[in-house]
Amino acid sequence: MTTRIVLIDDHKLFREGVKRILEFEPTFNVVAEGDDGNSAEQLVEEHNPDVVLMDINMPQVNGVQATSELINEFPELKVIILSIHDDENYVTHALKTGAQGYLLKEMDSDALIEAIKVVSEGGSYLHPKVTHNLVREYRRLADDGGGGTAQASKTIEYRKPLHLLTRRECEVLQLLADGKSNRGVAEALFISEKTVKNHVSNILQKMNVNDRTQAVVTAIKNGWVEVL
């Protein structure tokens, strides 16, 4: 099944590079391009895409504002934000508007392709670095909210979920919490990326979550991973 994609970014060179990457994926079809948030609604209405890749910083109408307007008009539309900002404030604001994905422009092509596939199937996808930053912020807020101190956070019990996952899956889950991409996990464990994808799929199924971000957040809440 083909995934129809609209690409909106005001930097033509970057846009062309992303389009070239997507053209190598046989199930992807870039049906339209735009250079400003103003054009987003018209492009979606004309081309009926499954996924919109949206730059966050654009003149006139930025990506977050355009995403909010698109989701209000087309509730079933999937939007992935492209950004240079890994600050959690940017991320949470984008997600609150209805975006299902948030990628940093430093991403590699594999991450871009994986993100589109995950989001088009109804999941959400955050760049691993963004996930790690959000997890650290979550832990900081949890400690502050509980009146704890930095010392108190070190006493939080850490236990691997061996009742649920295999030892290898526990290792993969920890690396996901560390902000590793599939390639990073593969390099750390000296296994193939295909094997990593299988482990991640098993982890999501066993933890009954939709995507790796939910898996990491759930693991943090339960003390199943260490957060540095």
C-alpha positions as CSV (number, residue, x, y, z in Angstrom):
1,M,0.0,0.0,0.0
2,T,1.4,3.4,-1.0
3,T,1.8,6.2,1.5
4,R,1.0,9.6,0.0
5,I,3.2,12.3,1.4
6,V,3.1,16.1,1.3
7,L,6.4,17.8,2.1
8,I,6.4,21.4,3.4
9,D,9.7,23.2,4.1
10,D,10.9,26.7,3.1
11,H,14.5,25.5,2.4
12,K,14.4,24.2,-1.2
13,L,17.7,22.3,-0.9
14,F,16.7,20.5,2.2
15,R,13.3,19.7,0.7
16,E,14.9,18.3,-2.4
17,G,17.2,16.1,-0.3
18,V,14.3,14.7,1.7
19,K,12.3,14.0,-1.5
20,R,15.2,12.1,-3.0
21,I,15.5,9.9,0.2
22,L,11.7,9.2,0.1
23,E,11.8,8.3,-3.6
24,F,14.0,5.3,-2.8
25,E,11.2,3.8,-0.7
26,P,8.9,2.0,-3.1
27,T,5.8,2.4,-0.9
28,F,6.2,6.2,-0.6
29,N,4.9,8.8,-3.0
30,V,5.6,12.5,-2.5
31,V,2.5,13.9,-4.1
32,A,3.1,17.6,-3.5
33,E,5.5,20.2,-2.0
34,G,5.1,23.6,-0.4
35,D,7.4,26.2,1.1
36,D,5.2,27.8,3.7
37,G,2.4,26.9,6.2
38,N,0.0,29.0,4.2
39,S,0.0,26.4,1.4
40,A,-0.6,23.4,3.7
41,E,-4.4,23.4,3.8
42,Q,-4.7,23.8,0.0
43,L,-2.2,21.1,-0.7
44,V,-3.9,18.6,1.6
45,E,-7.3,19.4,0.2
46,E,-6.0,18.9,-3.4
47,H,-3.8,15.8,-2.9
48,N,-5.4,14.0,0.1
49,P,-2.1,12.8,1.6
50,D,-1.7,10.2,4.4
51,V,1.2,12.1,6.0
52,V,2.5,15.7,6.0
53,L,6.1,16.4,6.7
54,M,6.1,19.9,8.2
55,D,9.0,22.2,8.9
56,I,8.6,24.0,12.2
57,N,10.3,27.3,11.3
58,M,8.7,29.0,8.3
59,P,7.8,32.6,7.4
60,Q,4.3,33.8,7.8
61,V,2.7,30.7,9.1
62,N,5.0,28.3,11.1
63,G,4.7,24.6,11.2
64,V,3.0,24.4,14.6
65,Q,0.3,26.8,13.7
66,A,-0.2,25.1,10.3
67,T,-0.4,21.7,12.0
68,S,-3.1,22.9,14.4
69,E,-5.2,24.3,11.5
70,L,-4.7,21.1,9.5
71,I,-5.7,18.8,12.3
72,N,-8.8,20.9,13.0
73,E,-9.8,20.7,9.3
74,F,-8.6,17.1,8.7
75,P,-8.7,15.1,12.0
76,E,-7.5,11.9,10.4
77,L,-4.4,13.5,8.9
78,K,-1.0,12.4,10.2
79,V,1.6,15.2,10.6
80,I,5.3,14.9,11.4
81,I,7.2,18.0,12.5
82,L,10.7,18.6,11.1
83,S,12.8,20.8,13.4
84,I,16.3,21.8,14.5
85,H,15.1,22.3,18.1
86,D,15.3,19.5,20.6
87,D,14.0,21.6,23.5
88,E,11.1,19.8,25.2
89,N,9.0,23.0,25.0
90,Y,9.0,22.9,21.3
91,V,8.2,19.2,21.3
92,T,5.3,19.4,23.7
93,H,3.8,22.4,22.0
94,A,4.0,20.6,18.6
95,L,2.5,17.4,20.0
96,K,-0.4,19.3,21.7
97,T,-1.4,20.7,18.4
98,G,-1.9,17.2,17.1
99,A,1.4,16.3,15.4
100,Q,2.1,12.5,15.6
101,G,5.8,12.8,15.1
102,Y,8.7,15.1,15.8
103,L,12.0,14.6,14.0
104,L,15.3,16.6,14.2
105,K,16.8,17.6,10.9
106,E,20.0,15.9,12.0
107,M,18.2,12.5,11.5
108,D,19.5,9.9,9.2
109,S,17.5,8.5,6.3
110,D,16.6,5.3,8.1
111,A,15.0,7.3,11.0
112,L,13.0,9.4,8.5
113,I,11.6,6.3,6.7
114,E,10.9,4.5,9.9
115,A,9.0,7.5,11.4
116,I,6.8,7.8,8.3
117,K,5.9,4.1,8.4
118,V,5.1,4.2,12.2
119,V,3.0,7.3,12.0
120,S,1.2,6.3,8.8
121,E,0.2,3.1,10.7
122,G,-1.3,5.1,13.6
123,G,1.6,5.3,15.9
124,S,3.8,8.2,17.1
125,Y,7.5,8.7,16.6
126,L,9.9,11.1,18.3
127,H,13.6,11.5,17.4
128,P,15.6,9.4,19.9
129,K,17.4,12.5,21.2
130,V,14.0,14.2,21.8
131,T,12.7,11.1,23.6
132,H,15.7,11.2,25.9
133,N,15.3,14.9,26.7
134,L,11.6,14.4,27.5
135,V,12.3,11.5,29.7
136,R,14.9,13.5,31.7
137,E,12.4,16.3,32.0
138,Y,9.8,13.9,33.2
139,R,12.1,12.6,35.9
140,R,13.1,16.1,36.9
141,L,9.4,17.1,37.3
142,A,8.6,13.9,39.2
143,D,11.4,14.6,41.6
144,D,10.5,18.2,42.1
145,G,6.8,17.4,42.5
146,G,7.5,14.9,45.1
147,G,9.6,17.3,47.1
148,G,12.6,15.1,46.4
149,T,16.2,16.1,45.8
150,A,18.9,15.0,43.5
151,Q,20.0,12.5,46.1
152,A,16.5,11.2,46.5
153,S,16.3,10.5,42.8
154,K,19.3,8.2,43.1
155,T,17.5,6.0,45.6
156,I,14.6,5.2,43.2
157,E,14.5,1.4,42.9
158,Y,15.7,0.2,39.5
159,R,14.6,-3.3,38.5
160,K,14.7,-5.0,35.1
161,P,11.2,-6.2,34.0
162,L,12.4,-9.8,33.6
163,H,8.8,-10.9,34.4
164,L,7.8,-9.4,31.1
165,L,10.8,-9.1,28.8
166,T,13.9,-11.2,28.0
167,R,17.3,-10.0,29.1
168,R,18.1,-8.9,25.6
169,E,14.8,-7.0,25.3
170,C,15.6,-5.3,28.7
171,E,19.0,-4.2,27.2
172,V,17.2,-2.8,24.1
173,L,14.6,-1.0,26.3
174,Q,17.4,0.7,28.3
175,L,19.2,1.8,25.1
176,L,15.9,3.3,23.8
177,A,15.6,5.2,27.1
178,D,19.2,6.4,26.5
179,G,18.1,8.0,23.2
180,K,19.6,5.4,20.8
181,S,18.1,5.0,17.4
182,N,17.7,1.5,15.9
183,R,21.2,1.8,14.4
184,G,22.6,3.0,17.7
185,V,21.1,0.0,19.5
186,A,22.5,-2.3,16.8
187,E,26.0,-0.9,17.2
188,A,25.9,-1.0,21.0
189,L,24.8,-4.7,21.1
190,F,26.6,-5.8,17.9
191,I,23.5,-7.1,16.3
192,S,21.7,-6.2,13.0
193,E,19.2,-3.4,12.7
194,K,16.6,-6.0,11.5
195,T,17.1,-7.8,14.8
196,V,16.7,-4.6,16.7
197,K,13.4,-3.9,14.9
198,N,12.2,-7.4,15.9
199,H,13.2,-6.8,19.6
200,V,11.4,-3.4,19.6
201,S,8.3,-5.0,18.1
202,N,8.3,-7.7,20.7
203,I,8.8,-5.0,23.5
204,L,5.8,-3.0,22.3
205,Q,3.6,-6.0,22.1
206,K,4.6,-7.3,25.5
207,M,4.2,-3.9,27.2
208,N,0.9,-3.3,25.3
209,V,2.0,0.1,24.0
210,N,1.8,1.6,20.5
211,D,5.3,3.0,20.1
212,R,8.8,3.3,21.6
213,T,8.0,6.7,23.2
214,Q,5.2,5.1,25.2
215,A,7.4,2.2,26.0
216,V,10.2,4.4,27.4
217,V,7.7,6.5,29.5
218,T,6.1,3.4,30.9
219,A,9.5,2.0,31.7
220,I,10.5,5.2,33.5
221,K,7.3,5.2,35.6
222,N,7.9,1.6,36.7
223,G,11.6,2.0,37.4
224,W,12.6,-0.5,34.6
225,V,15.3,1.7,33.1
226,E,18.0,4.0,34.5
227,V,17.9,7.7,33.4
228,L,21.1,9.6,33.7
